[in-house]
Structures are given as C-alpha cells and as structure tokens.
Amino acid sequence: MIHLDWATRPTIREIKCVHTNAEKYMVDRALTGGKMYELKNETEEFYFVIDNTGKIGGYYKEYFEG
C-alpha cells in the first residue's frame, strides 16, 4: 500500500523530463520538457513523479533522463 503515502515519502532523486512526445497519451498536460521532477518510486518500466498537477503520476521512463 505504498501508493497511499508516496507524496510524503522522501524523494529518491530528481530526474529531468526530456520530451513529452507521446504516441498514445497526452503527457504534455502533466509534464514539461526540460523541467526537473521529484522521483518518488520506480519500477522496471515507469517513474512515479510529482507532476505539474501536484499529484503523483506514473510515466514511462522514455520521457526522462537521470
């Protein structure tokens, strides 16, 4: 039940969004290219960050470097 307190957990590190060119999803509404985001959790395929909406969002790693 880690998802219940992700926002208050310590930040693992900061990662930089390199692009928002998504094929399926509209990530440009929640991410900004060139901006640094707080990484709260990570899986093999996704980064979970606090996005522009102020909430935790899960995004493919291809949008970030770091």
Secondary structure per residue as TSV (DSSP state, phi and psi in degrees):
chain	resnum	aa	ss	phi	psi
A	1	M	-	360.0	33.8
A	2	I	G	-60.1	-27.8
A	3	H	G	-65.1	-18.0
A	4	L	G	-72.7	-25.6
A	5	D	G	-128.9	25.8
A	6	W	G	-57.2	-43.4
A	7	A	G	-63.2	-28.8
A	8	T	G	-98.4	-4.8
A	9	R	S	-70.7	156.2
A	10	P	-	-62.9	146.1
A	11	T	-	-72.0	132.1
A	12	I	-	-69.8	-50.6
A	13	R	E	-169.9	174.3
A	14	E	E	-102.8	140.3
A	15	I	E	-126.8	152.2
A	16	K	E	-102.4	131.4
A	17	C	E	-76.8	123.6
A	18	V	-	-98.3	-24.7
A	19	H	-	-162.9	164.5
A	20	T	-	-128.5	27.6
A	21	N	-	-84.3	83.2
A	22	A	-	-94.5	144.1
A	23	E	S	-81.8	-39.7
A	24	K	S	-104.0	-38.7
A	25	Y	S	-111.9	159.1
A	26	M	-	-98.4	78.0
A	27	V	G	-82.0	-13.7
A	28	D	G	-67.6	-12.5
A	29	R	G	-81.2	-21.7
A	30	A	T	-115.2	-16.7
A	31	L	-	-125.7	153.1
A	32	T	-	-125.3	125.9
A	33	G	T	-60.5	134.1
A	34	G	T	90.2	-9.0
A	35	K	-	-90.5	147.1
A	36	M	E	-89.2	139.2
A	37	Y	E	-127.1	148.5
A	38	E	E	-79.7	120.3
A	39	L	E	-84.7	120.9
A	40	K	E	-103.7	-29.3
A	41	N	E	-158.3	158.3
A	42	E	E	-145.2	138.8
A	43	T	-	-121.9	-175.5
A	44	E	S	-61.4	-32.7
A	45	E	S	-110.9	-23.2
A	46	F	E	-127.2	151.7
A	47	Y	E	-108.5	139.6
A	48	F	E	-110.4	113.2
A	49	V	E	-127.1	162.4
A	50	I	E	-84.7	111.3
A	51	D	-	-89.7	-168.8
A	52	N	T	-65.3	-17.9
A	53	T	T	-81.9	-9.9
A	54	G	S	87.6	4.0
A	55	K	S	-114.4	167.5
A	56	I	E	-76.7	132.1
A	57	G	E	-132.8	145.4
A	58	G	E	-101.3	125.6
A	59	Y	E	-132.6	148.0
A	60	Y	E	-57.6	146.4
A	61	K	G	-65.8	-19.4
A	62	E	G	-63.5	-18.1
A	63	Y	G	-83.3	-6.8
A	64	F	E	-128.1	161.6
A	65	E	E	-131.3	146.3
A	66	G	-	133.5	360.0
